[in-house]
Every structure is written in structure tokens, then in C-alpha cells.
Amino acid sequence: MAQETGVKTSPSQEKYGRVQFSIRLLVLVLFLGWIFIWIMSPTNTFRQAWLPRYKAKTNNTTYFGSKGAYLLLYTFPILLIATLGCVYLHIGKKVNDSNTESCNAKKFKATIWKRPVLIKGPLGIVSGTELAFLFMFILLLIWVFATSVHNSFATITPQLAAKDGEKMWEEKLDSVALRLGVVGNICLAFMFFPVARGSCVLPLLGLTSESCIKYHIWLGHIAMLLFTSHGICYIILWAVTDHISMMLEWKKNDISIVAGEISLLSGLFLWITTIPRIRRKVFELFYYTHHLYILFIVFFIFHVGVSYACIMLPGFYLFVVDRYLRFLQSRRQVRLVSARVLPCEAVELNFSKGHGLTYNPTSVMFINVPSISKLQWHPFTVTSNSNLERDKLSVVVKGEGTWTKKLYQMLSTPSTIDRLAVSVEGPYGPASTNYLRHDTLVMVSGGSGITPFISIIRELIYLNTTFKCKTPKVVLICAFKNSSSLSMLDMILPISGTPSDISNMELQIEAYITRDKELKADCPIHPQTIWFKPNPSDTPVHAILGPNSWLWLGAIISSSFIIFLILIGIITRYYIFPIDHNSNKIFSFPLNAFLNMLVICVSIASAASAVFLWNKKHNAKEAKQVQNLEGSTPTASPNSMVCNADRELESLPYQSLIHATNVHYGVRPDLRRMLLEHKESSVGVLASGPKKMQQEVAAICSSGLADNLHFESISFSW
């Protein structure tokens, strides 16, 4: 079990703690109840006893019809969990802020379940906890499939098959095909939770969207395997029974075969482009075909009907809320203040930031530069610290692909450019971090993998200089190909003018240059800075929903769902019910599905737009204050390459950084020796960079040779 040391808490913290505990308990009860429904759903007890009695009470309503039962069973609990999660995270943010100020840190000893147990293989690096939950999820799929097929086979008799004009094996194949689709829907119900970047559900589990992308990939593969098998089984059945013409049916009041085929084909095109080789070599093809998820979901709902679609609705509903908020944020162009151009074909972009925007280390921001591509959005790690640099937000872009190389060439070539139009989404990151819980932090990076560690070191600089916190010893092991990449180490220190004294920190940097035998005399290693002219139309980067974004997100989720219930209730009562009378046999299935999808979109758009506009007024006032501040602050002449090396070399922080750095040429780091030599009680080991390097670090930490090494992988899944 985890061991924690006691820390003093204030009365307000104790009150917040009790509220958080109550929310966690309620969320746990709701989630277990939701899972219990999934477990019981294939049983005869549920289908023949519980569900008929439940539907008899809910289906009589003239406001929601047959979907009312599924909305209450499957959709409502998850949206309630999401709303409670927003309140929980809002309180947690206040508690974390007060803990930071008091330097409170809970020391713990990680359990064996958090250690990597699978390192190499198609699943990537997987911990014991992840493997256990994956095993339980697969058991759920097997249970639902096996139980439902067993119960279905028990009702298939020669008389029933003869009545349907089929043989026994054909009747059973029909049953198996149907159940494959049902089990695939379970995967679909979970698939969209990991890809909501601003999720309020994932942080409840201590997860981020980026770290959960692998779960989305797992679920996608399983779902497409099941849906493809579902389709193939039916094609075989229709071919054998001479009913191949059924593939062209789009019934008004029943399952639409054509809609299912369109949905499946969209999913297959999307699935094929996820093959690792295709994704790496033709990323743009992967990116654009992934938008086929819209066709996949729309025609899936047309295929199964709106009532059954309510089963997978909650995850997709939260994703649509997140996607629309990202759309609203991306419409604005942000103020790019300066850029530091590095000789290693990397550039640090420094944006103006509103004071209300806070984020944690290792956060990621998506960037779009219309002059390069109006459609492409690329994720980059935020290297700045929102507390240390209250007016600036920085990201580092390494020129490794077509888009990034174009950006580097644009900024590194002397020209008359004095402004660069940029739009952003984010930043997105962990809801909380606590690096003080370790005695030592060992960060292992390869190439541009150093960027997340820059943000962590700046966080420790802030805690050390502002609150005089005792920070852990930091050992940064970074491997680069060429000497020019040593300029990446300059990014550890914030841009000039920000207090960044590191003399009181235990910082050790071991830099390895693998291809160069020595420092080349003609190799520049210091960055140059470009300053851009301010533009009145550009705005600082703001939190899309303001400082209290979690509460606003909870308001959007709850209010939009209430608006949906009101609007669809009115439509059902005064338009659908007079025609159908809850028989599900008269009113058009496709039209019903279309109306529900339209109302969902209208509800989310209206609620989110109202909150966005409300916060936009506050952001506009703050943006004006920032512009006035920038106008009164002297800056370097725009579009001038200003080399700050001489000034920075004389500064105390820069001298401290030089003394802390050891450079090794022509060799690779002996990670096994360097990790095992740390004997402190709690050593946090963070790895970021190439896949093989992360696997090597994970293997060392999980080898059992040292129980004090606690591994964490920082991936670039996005």
C-alpha cells in the first residue's frame, strides 16, 4: 500500500477535502452502477424481468418516447459524473494552489501495480494497473458476447428456423452477427473519452488525454475488428440465403442496412490509415481521413436508431462539447511577441498570455500557422511556467517534419516579416502535479524530448525562488546527435527579465553528443531573438472559459443536456407522439435520428457559445490591459535578429547553468549505471523521447534491481 507522511492542513483545506471525498464517493457509486448495467445487460434477468418493467414506466411518457429509458440508464449517469468531476477539479485546483504556497508534499512509496510490466510489444509500455483494467474490459466483452449468444441459441429451434425460412446454422449465424455488433457498441461507448482534450472525466483518474491516446487506439482496433466481423457475417448470411439485395435496404421504420454499410466503410478507411507505417510516412493522410469519424457516427446512429445510440452517447457528447470549445478558441489569432531561433533547427515561440491562464508542467498546445497551412494543427510542449512567466507562454518547435521545417526557415531567414499570424488550441495538461514528493528527479530525454523537462525545471525554479521550497535534486540526462543541439539547454532559463536563480537548486545536467567527437569551433550554440510588432487584432492566449474554467465547463455540460431534454421533449410531445403514439412503427427512424442529432448540436452550441461570449468580455478587458502594458514597455526593434548571448553569459543564472552541465562527446549514456547509482528513498524517473530509449528506461525501473525507482513515461502520442 502507498505510504504517506502527514502534512499540516488548514480548516479550509479540511473542508475542501471532505467535499472532494463526498464527490469521489458519489462518482464511484454512479460509475459502478453504470458498469453493473453493462454486466447485467446480456442476462435473461435484465432483458426479461428488469428492462420490461423499467420500460413500462418510462416509455409511457409522451415527452421522450422509447429513448427515455436508455437516456436515464446510460447517458444521464455519465454526464452527472462529468458535472461532478468539474466541481471536484475546481476544488482541487484551489487545494493544489494552497499546497504549493505552503510547499506541502505527500511523500509516497509507489505500489508494484504502477510499475511497467509490458515494455516491448504492440501495446507499448503498460503498467500493472493498465494491464489489469484491460484484462477486465476484455472479460466484460467476452461475458456480454458469450452470455447473449448462449441465451439466444437457447431460443433457436428447428420450428423457429423453418418459420423464418432458414436453417439452424443460418439462424445461429444471424444471432452471432448481431451480438458482435452489440459488443462493438461497448467499445464505442468508451472510445471517445480519451480524445476529449479538455476532459473533466480523465483527471478524476489522474490521467490526461495525451497519456490515454493508447487506450483510444486499443478500443478502436477492438471495435473495428468486431464491427467488421459483424458486417462480414451478415454478408455471408445474405449471400448463402440469396438475400444479397438486403444490402441495398434503407427501411423507414427498422434497421437501415445501407447506413450501416456507409458507417462501416468510413470506419475501415479510417482504420487502414492508422497502420503505423502509413501514419508515419503519410501523416496528413492519417490526419484528414480521421475526420471520417463524423460519417461513421452519423450513419451509425441512422443504422441502429436513436434509442440504442443513447448507449454510446455520453462519451461522444462530452467529445462534441470539447470539440466545439476548441473550435471557438481556434477562431482567434494570438499575439506572438518574439521567437528565439536556435542553431539546431528549433525555435522557441513566445506568446502574450492573459494572467488568468494557468497550466501545469508538461502541458501541450496545438498551433496553426495559416501562412504555412490553414488546416494543419500541430501539438508542441509548453516550456514556460504560468507562475514564473505571468505574461508569456512559450513552446519549442523542432524542425523534424515538413511543416516545422517551413516554420524554421521562415523565422531563421532574414526578411521583412514583422508579424506572424498564429492560432492556438489549449494548453492541455495534467490537472495537478507534485514533483516535490520525490527526493530526486531523474529526467532522461532524447532529442526534442527535452522540452517537457524544461517546463518541469522551470516549475521547480519557481517553487524554489518564490516560496523557498526544498526542491528535489534534479538530474537531467539528455542525448543529442550534434553539438548544435546544446542550444536546447539555453531554453531551461526563461527569456531575459524573468527571475530564474538556480544557484540554490541541486541541478545536474549530463549532456551526451553521440555523433560529434568534440565541440566544433564554427558551431553556434546560442539562440538569436526576433521581436515582432504588436497588432491590435491579435489577442493574448486566454483560458477559453476563463479562470474558473472547470465550473464553466460543468455549467455547459449540465445546461446543454437540460436544453436538449427540453427541446427534444417538446418535439416528441407535439410532433412525433401525435404520429407514432410511442409505437416505434410509424414515425420515420432516420428523421427521428436526424432531429435528435440536430437538437444535440444546437443545445451544445448554444450553451457553449453563451459561456464563451460571457468570458470573452472579461478576456477583452484583460487583453487591453496587456496591450497597454506592452505599449509602455520598451522592446527591441521588430524584425531584428538580436543575439543575447553576451548579456546572458554574464548573468548569474547562466553561469550556474554552465557549472551544472557536463558535456560528453562521442558516447551514449550508460542509463543502467546512472539510474541504479541513486540510492535515495524515492527517485522519480521520467523518460521522454524515442520509443527505444523509453523502453530501455522502463526495463531498468521494472527490473527489480531498485525498488526506489518510480517510472513515468511522457509520450508524444498526439
N, C-alpha and C positions, 0 to 999 in steps of 0.2 A: 504494500500500500504506500501511497505518497506520504512523505513526512514533511510537516510544515513547522516552521518556527513561529512563535506568536509575535504579533506586531500590535502596537497600541492603535486603537481605533477611537475616533471621536463619536459622540452621540448621534450626530447626523449620519455618519458612515454606518453605524449600527442600524439606524432606521432604514437607510437605503438597502442594507444587507438583508433585512427582514423582508422588505418589499421584493427584492430580487429573488429571494428564496421562495416566496409565495408564487411569483410568476413562473419560476422554474418548475415548481411542483405542479401547477396547473397545466403548463405546457407539456410536461411529461405524461400527465393523465390523458390529455387530449390526444397526444401522439400515440400512446399505447392503445387507446380506444380505436383510433383510426387503423392501426396495424391489425388489431383484433378483428375488425370488419373484413380486412383483406384475407385473414386466415380462415375466417368462418364462411366467406362468400361462396366457396365451391361445395359446401356441405349441404346435405338434404335438410338439416335443421334450419339453416339460414334461408334456403331457397323455398322450402315448402311450408315452413312454420313462421319464422320471424318476418321475412320480407313481405309475404302476402298481407299479414296483419298490419305491418307498417305502411304499406302502400294503400291499404283500405282507408287509413286515416288521412294520409297526405294527398292522395290522388283525387279526393273528393273536392279539394279546393278549386275554385274557378279561376284562381289567380296564377297558379304555377303549373297546373296540369301534372303530367306524369314525371316531369323532370324535378318536381319539388322534392320527392323522396331522395333522389341522387344528390341534389344540391345540399340538402341537410346532412346526408350521410358522409359524402366525400369532399365537397367543396368548402362548406362552412367551417369545419374544424381547422383546416389548414390556414385559411385566411384569418381566423381568430388567432391561431398560433403566430402568424406573421405580424399581426397588430400588436399582440402582447410582446413579441420579440422587439418591436420598435421601442416600446416603453422600457423594456429591460435594458436595451443598449443605450438609451438616453440616460438612464440612471447610472449605468456602468461607466459612461463617459465622465460623468461628474465624479464618481468614486475614483477613477483612474487619475483624473487631474489632481485630486487632493492627495492621492498616494504618491504621485510624482513630486509634489511640493514638499512632502514630508520624507521623501526617499524611502518609503516603506516598500519592502520587497519580501515576498514569501519564498523562502528557500525550500526546495523540494528535492526529493530523490525520485527520478522517473521510474515507472514500473517497466517490467520487461515487455509489456504489451505495446509500448511506444517505440521499441527498437525495430529496425528493419529486419524482416525475416525472409523476404524475397528481394533479391538485388538485381539479378540479371534475368531477363525473360521478357515476354510480350507485355506484362503488366507494369514493368518498370520497378522502381523502388517502392516496396509495400511493407507497411508496419504490421505488427501482430493484430492491432485493433482493426485496421483496414481489412486484413485477410479474414478476420472473424466475421465482420459485417458482410463482406462479400459472400462468404460461405452461407450465412443466414439468409441472405437475399436469394441466392440460388436455391436454397432449400424451400423458400417460400414459393418460388416459381414452380419447382418440381411438385410441391404439395398441391398447389392450385390446379396444375395440369393433370396430375395423376388422379386426384380425387374427383375432379369434374368429369374426366374421361371414364373413370370406373362407374360413377353414378349414371352417366349417360348410357354406357354399354349395358347396364342392368335393365334399362327400359327398352332396349332394342330387341325385338322378337321377329321371327320369320313372318308373322302376320303383319307387323308394322312395316317391315321392309316391302312385303308384297303390296300393301296398301299404297306405298309411295312409288311403286313400280321399280324398286331397286333390289339388289341382292344384299345379303347381310354384310359382306365386307365393304360394299359401297356405302351403306348406311353408317358403318363404323368409321370409314374414311371421312365422311361428311362431318361426323362428330369430332374426330381428331382435328380436322382442319379448322373448325370453328373454335375449339379450345386453344389452338395455337395462337389465334388472333386475340383471344381473351387474355392469355398470359403476356403477349406482346404489349397489351394496353397497360399492364402493371409497370413495365419498363418505361413506357411513355409517361406515366404518371409521375415518375421520379426524374425524368431526363432533363427537364428544364430548370430544376432547382440550381444545379451547379453553374449555369451560364448567365444567371442574373447577377451582373457585376456589383450592383449596389444592394445585394440581398440582405434582408433582415432576418433570414432563417439560418443561413450558414454560420454567421458569427455566434449564434446560440451554441453551436457545437465547437467553437474555436477554429472555424475554417474560413478560408477566403475563396472567392470564385476561381482565382488562378490555380490554387492548390487542388481544387475539385474538378478541374477540367478532365483529369484522367477518369473520374467517375462518370462524367458525361460520355466519354469515349467508350468505356465499358458498357454502359447502358445502351448506347447507340448500336454497338455491334450485336449485343444480345437481341435488342428489339428488331433490328433489320433481319437477323437470322430467323427469328420467329415469324415476322410478317411475310418474309419471302417464302418460308415453308408453308405458311397459311395460304398464300396465293398459288403456289405450285400444286399443293394438294387439291385445291378446287379445280384448277385447270385439268389435272389428271382425271378427276371425277367427271367433269363435264365431257372430256374427250372420250372416256370409256362409255359413258351413258348416252352419247350422241346429243348432248345438250350444250355444245360449244357456243351456240348462238346466245347463251345466257351471258357471255362476256360483254355483250352489247346492251344489256338491260340497264335502264335507269328508271326504276319504279317510283311512282308518285308517293306511295304510302308504305314503302318497305325498304329493305336494304338496297342501296344503289351499287351495282357491280361496277359500272363504269367509273364512278367516283373513287371506289377502292383501287381500281387499276391505275388511275391517274396519280393517286396518293402513293401507291407502291412504286411506280416508275420514278416519281420525283425523289422518293427516298433512295432508290437504287442508284440514280445518277449522283446524288449527294454522297452516298456510301462509297462508291467507287473512288471518288476523288480524295477520300480520307486515307487511301493506301499510302503508307509513309513515303515511298519513293516518289509517288505523284505529288504529294503535298510538299515535299522538299524541293523538287525540281520545277514544279509549275504551281507555286503557291497561289498566284492570282486566280487560277482555275479553281482551286480548292475554295478560295475565299468567296468567289462570286457564286459558284454552284451551291454553297452552303445556304444561300438565301432561298433555295428551293424549299426550305423548311416551311415557308408560308403556304406554298401549294400543297405540301404534304399534310399540314394540319387542317387547312380549309377543306380539302377533299376527304380527309379522314372523317371530319365531322359530318360532311354530306353522306359519307358511306355508312357510318354507324348510327347516325341520328343524334339529336341534341341531348336526349336523356342520358344515353350511355356515354356521351362525350364528357359529361359532368364528372366522370370518374377521373379523367386526366386533366380536368380544367384547372385546379388550383395552382399547380406548378407553372403551367403556361400563362395563367392570369398574372402571376407575380412577375414573370418574364416580360409580358407585354407592358406592365407598369414601368418596369426598369428600362425597357427599350424606348418607350415614349419619352421618359425623362432625359435619357441620353440624347434623343433627337432634339429636344428643346435646348439642351446645353450646347449642342454642336452647331446650332444656327448662328451663334455669336463668334466674332473674331476677337481674339485676345491680344493684349498688349505685350509684345516681345521687346524687352528692354535692351538686352545685349546677348552676345554669343561669344564664348571662349573657344577659339579654334585650336585644336591640338594637332601636333605633327603626326600622330598615329592614325590619321583619318577618322578622328572623332571630334564631336563638337558638343559643347555644353550650352543649351538654350536656357536663358534666364527670363522668366515671365514676371510681370507685375501681378501681385496676389492681394486679394482682399484680406483684411485682418481676421475676418470671421471664418476663413477657411483653415481648418486644421486637418492634419493627416498624420499617420504613423509611419515609421521607417518601413522600407521595402514596398511602399505603395507604388502603383503603376498608373501612368496617364497615357491616354491614346491621343495621337497627334495627327492632324490633317493639314497639309500644305497645298492649297489649291493650285499654285503655280507649278507644282510637280504632278499632282493627280488630285482631281476633285472627289474621287470615290474612295481612294485608299486611306485607311486609318491604321496606324502602326503603334504598338504599345512600347513604352520606354519606362525604365525605373526612375522614380523621383529621387534625386540625390540630395535635395535640400531638406532642411528641418523647419517645420512650420512655426516652431517656437523661437529657434535661433535666428531665423530669417523671416521676419513677420511680413515683409513687403515683397519678398521674392520667392518664386518657385522654380526649381531647376531640374532639368532632365539631361542625361548624356546620351547622345546618339552616335553609335559606332557605325562607320561606313562598311557594311558587310553585304548588303544587297543592292539591287538596282535603285530603289527609292532612296535609301540612306546615302548612297554614293552621290546621287544627284544633289541632295541637300548639302553634303560636304563640299562638293565642287562649287555650288552656288555661293557658299559663305567664305570659302578659302581663296577664291579668285578675286583679285582686286577689281572692283566695279563701282558703278554709281548707285548701287542698291542702298537705300536708306530706310526701307521698311519691308518686312516680310509678313504677308498675311498668313495667319495660323489660326486654326480652330482646335479645340480640345474637348475630350470627354474624360471626366474623372477629377481628381485622382481616386483610385480604388485601392484599398489595402486592408490589413487586419484591423479589427475593432479595437484591439488593445495589444500592447507588447510590454514585456518586462524583462529587460536584459540584465537587470540588477540581481536577478535571482541566482545567477551563476557566479562562481569565484573567478573563472577565466572564460573568455570567449575566444575560440579559435576559428577564424574565418578562412576558408580555403576557396580560392577563385581561380578561374582560368579565363584569360582574355577579358571580354567585356563583362564577364560575370562579377567583376569587382564592384559594379555600380550599386547593387543593393547594400553592400557593406559600407559604402561611402555614407549612405543615409543613416546607418546604424551608428557609425563612429561619430557623425555629427550630433546624433541624439545623445550620445554619451558625453560629448563635449558640452552640450547644453546643460545636462544634469550636473556635470562637474563644476562648470564655471558659474552657473546661476544659483544652484541650491547646495553646492559644496557636497554633493553626494559622493559616497565612496563607490566608485565605478569598478567593475571587474577589470582584471588585466586583459588586454586585447592583443592577440597575436594574429596578424594578417599575413597569410601565405598566398602570394599571388604569382601566377606564372604567365609570362608574356612571350610572344615569338621574337619580337625585335626590341632594340633599345629605345626606339621612339615611343613605345608604349609606356615607358616610365612616366611620361607626362600625365598618365591617368592618375598617378599618385597626387598630383597637384590638386585634383578635384576634392581630395579629403578636406582641405581647408576651404571654407566658404569664400565667396568673392570679397575683395577688399572692403573694409569698412564694417565688417561683422566681427564681434568679439569671438575669438576662437583660440584661446590659450590652451595648449595641450601639454604644457610642461608639468602639470600635476597629475597627468594620466600615465598609467603604465601601458605604453603603446610600443609594440614591437612589430616591425614590418620586414618580412623576408620576401624579397622580390627575386624571381628567377627568370632570366632571359635565356630561352632554350636554344635559339639559333645563332646569336652573336657571341663570340668568344670574349669580346671586350667592348667598352663604350666607344662608338665611332666618333672621331673628332668633328666630323661635319654633320652630326646628327642632332638637330634641335630637340630639346626635351621640355621646353617651357611653352605654355599656351600664349596666344595673342587674343586680344579682345576687340570685338566690333560693337559699337554703340549705335542704336537705331533711334530715329526721330520719333517722338510721340505722335500718335494720330488720334484725333478726337473721337473717331468712330470705334476705336479699339477699347475694350474693357479689361480690367484685371480679371484674373481667374477667380471665380467665386464658387462657393458651395452652391449647387443648383437649388437646394431647398433651404439655404441659409444656415446659421449656426445651430439651430435646433432641428437639423435635417431628419433625425430619426423620428421625432414626433410628427413632423410634417409628412413623412413617408407613411407612418401609421394612419394619419388622417386621410391620405389619398387612398390607401388600400380599403379602409373601412367605408369611407364616404362613397367611393366609386362602386363598391359592391351594393351598398344601400340604394344608390341611384339605379343600378342595374335591376335590382329586385323590384323597385317601384315601377320603372318603365316597362319591364317585361311582364310584370303583373297586370298593368293597365292593358297592354297589347293582348295578353292571353285572355283577360276577362271580357274585353269589349270587341275583340276581333277574331281570335282563334276559337274560344269556347262556344260562341253562338253557332259556329260552323261545325265544330268537331265534337263538342259535349264530352271531352276527355276520353273519347273512344280510340284515339290514335289511328283511325282508319279513314278519315275523310279529309282532314286538312293536309296540305302538301308537306311531306317531310323536308324536301330541300328548302322550301320557302320558310318553314319553321326554323330550320338551322340557320339560314341566312339572317333572319330577323334577330335571332339570339346573338349571332356573331357581331352584327351591326350595333346592337344595343350595348354589348360589352365594350366595343371600341369607343362608342360615343361616351359611355359612362367614365371610362378611364381617361379619355382625352379631356373631358370637361372638368373632372376633379383635379387632374394633374396640372392643366393649364391655369386654373384658378389659383392654385397654390404657387405655381411658378410666377405668375404675374404679381401676386402679392409680395413675394420675396424679391422680385426684380426691382420694385420700387426702393426697397431697402438697399439693395446692391448698387443701384444707380447713385444714391446719396454717398455711399462709401467710395464708389469709383470716382466721383467728383472730388472728394477729399484727397484721394490718392493722386489724382492728376494735378491738383493744386500743389501737393507736396513735391511731386516730381518737377513741376514748373519752377518751384522756388529753390530746387537743389541743383547746383551746377553739375553738369555732366560733360564727358568728353565729347568732342565734335563727332557728329554722326558719320558713319561710313568710314571711320578711320581705324586702321589697324594699330592698336596701342599695345605695345609689349610691356607688361607689368613685371617682368622678371626681376629687373634691378631693384625695384621697390620691395617686392615680396622676398627676395633673397636676404634683405637686411632685416626683415621682421622677425620677432622672437618666435611666433608660431612656426614660421617656415624653417628657422634654424632647428627648432625642436623636432620637426618632421624629418629633417635631414639626419639628425643624430639617431633617430629611432629606426632608420631604414638601413638594411643591409642588402646589397645587390650581389647576386650570384650569376656569373655568366657561363653559358655553355653546359649547364646541368639542369636536371629536373629535381623538384623537391622530393626528399625521402619522406613521404607522408606518414608511413607506418612509424618510423622513428620519432618524427616530430609530434605526432599525436600521443603516442604512448609515453613520452617523457613527461607529460603533465600529470602530476600526482594530486592535484587539488581535489577536494571532495565533490565538486560539481563543475564539470567542464562542458560548456555548450559548444558543439561543433557544427558550424554552418557551412554548407557547400553550395556553390553557385558557379555554373559554367558547363563545360562539355559533359555529356552523358557518362562517358567512361570515367572521368575524374570523379563525378558524384558517386558512381558505383564503387570506385576504389575506396573513397572515404567511408561510405556506408558499410562496406565489408569490414573495414578496420574497427569501426564503432560497434558492430554487431558480432565481432569475433569472440567475445567473452574474455579477452585478454585484459580489459579495463572496464570496470563497472561504472566508472565516473564519467565516461564519455556519453553525452546525450546528443544524438544526431538530428539535424533538421536540414532538409533539402529545400533550397529556394529555386523553384523552377522558372522556366521561361515558356510555359505552356501556351500562353496567348500569342 
